[in-house]
Amino acid sequence: MNKPLASFVCLTYNRQTLLNEILYCFLAQDYENKELIILNDNALIDYYYNDPRVKIFNIKNRFVSLGEKRNFSRAITNGEFIFITDDDDIYYSNHISRLLSYHLDNLDFDIISNTKAHYSEHNNFVQDWNVNVAFNGACIRKEYWLNNEFPKDKSCGEDQDFIKNAKIFHIDDDITTFHYRWGLNIHHISQMGGDGQDSYKYNGQLILNYKQKIALTPTLSELASKYYK
């Protein structure tokens, strides 16, 4: 039996160091039939990596909202199952295989979600965390991914609007396959606060003043390595 293609989907902006960690997490997955989609809308940075499984889209215009950016990502994925991958989080080597095994046994569900994660703020004090949303680190069936849109006018809370009609299966145990990191004092969609719109537009102006071509090299920080499994 052929294993279905799994798509790691990562939206990013001006966070090249963290992208190296995402690349490491992707390559370390024990599931083989996979692709990594990186969507970058910093017009002054081009990323590249020489691996056919890693598909990088360097967009020349900043998306006007996170909702629009997520909608664009829906059109460039090829997998039967979609894994939402924030660029500052860590995904353990069994992340795809574990969630996908639950999904293949529960195909009448749209989304499979962890109920536990590791959590840290500004790389300090890692602790267990009860996942209160079914989006970060979740596995989404292709049919739901393609047939539902993110609100085009939102850059905060757009994920919850997207999943509001989904049939969700929460894995009911104390095991986690990802580490949710908050903060890190660099540009990130989760740091916008409020409705997100003003900060999103502001961060769009905080770009480098010269063109860069950046080769991604898979690395993982000391903290991430400590909790990588």
QUINOR-V268256 format. One line per field, one symbol per residue. phi: phi as a letter, one per 30 degrees, with the letter a starting at -180 (. if undefined). burial: 1 if it has 16 or more other ideal C-beta (glycine too) atoms within 10 Angstrom, else 0. A space follows every 50 residues. Layout:
phi: ???
burial: ???
This chain:
phi: .ddddccdcbcbaibddddddddeedddddcddbbccccccddcbccaad addccccccdbdddadeddddddddcccddbccdbddccccddcdddddd dddddbddcdbcbdcbbdbbchibhdbdbddcbcbdicccdeededcbcd ddccbbidddddcdcdccccdcaccbbaccccjihbeaddcdihdidddd ddddcdcdcbdbccddbdbbddddddcdb
burial: 00000111111111110111111111011010011111111100101010 00011101000110111111111100101111111111111111111111 01100000111111111111001001001010011111111101100101 10011101100110010010100001111110010011110100011011 00110000000000010101100100110
